[in-house]
Amino acid sequence: MAFLYFINQRQYYGRQGIDMETHCRGMLHLYEQAVKGNMEMADSHRKLAAEIK
């Protein structure tokens, strides 16, 4: 939410707005990587559970 606000209003925030945008983009990248890893782990757990049945 804050990210979209700063994207739309960054001309008013100067360097702080750019720093916030960079920070948010970095955090989004980390979260996307975590989601990918969690999805892979969930798939492997589903496969193990299917083998046990």
C-alpha positions in Angstrom: 0.0 0.0 0.0 2.7 2.5 0.9 4.6 1.5 -2.2 1.8 2.4 -4.5 1.3 5.7 -2.6 5.0 6.6 -3.1 5.0 5.6 -6.7 2.1 7.9 -7.4 3.5 10.8 -5.2 7.2 10.4 -5.6 7.7 13.7 -7.2 6.9 15.3 -3.9 9.4 13.2 -1.9 12.6 13.5 -3.8 15.4 11.2 -2.7 13.3 9.7 0.1 10.7 8.6 -2.5 13.4 7.0 -4.6 14.8 5.2 -1.6 11.4 4.0 -0.6 10.8 2.7 -4.1 14.1 0.9 -4.2 13.5 -0.6 -0.8 10.0 -1.8 -1.7 11.2 -3.3 -5.0 13.9 -5.2 -3.1 11.5 -6.5 -0.5 9.1 -7.6 -3.3 11.9 -9.6 -4.9 12.7 -11.3 -1.6 9.1 -12.2 -1.0 8.7 -13.5 -4.6 11.8 -15.7 -4.0 10.4 -17.0 -0.7 7.1 -17.8 -2.4 8.9 -19.8 -5.1 10.8 -21.7 -2.5 7.7 -22.4 -0.4 5.8 -23.6 -3.4 8.6 -26.0 -4.3 8.7 -27.3 -0.8 5.0 -27.8 -0.7 5.1 -29.7 -4.0 7.8 -32.1 -2.6 5.7 -32.6 0.6 2.7 -33.4 -1.5 4.7 -36.0 -3.5 6.0 -37.6 -0.2 2.5 -37.7 1.2 1.2 -39.3 -2.0 4.0 -42.0 -1.8 3.1 -42.9 1.8 -0.6 -43.5 1.0 
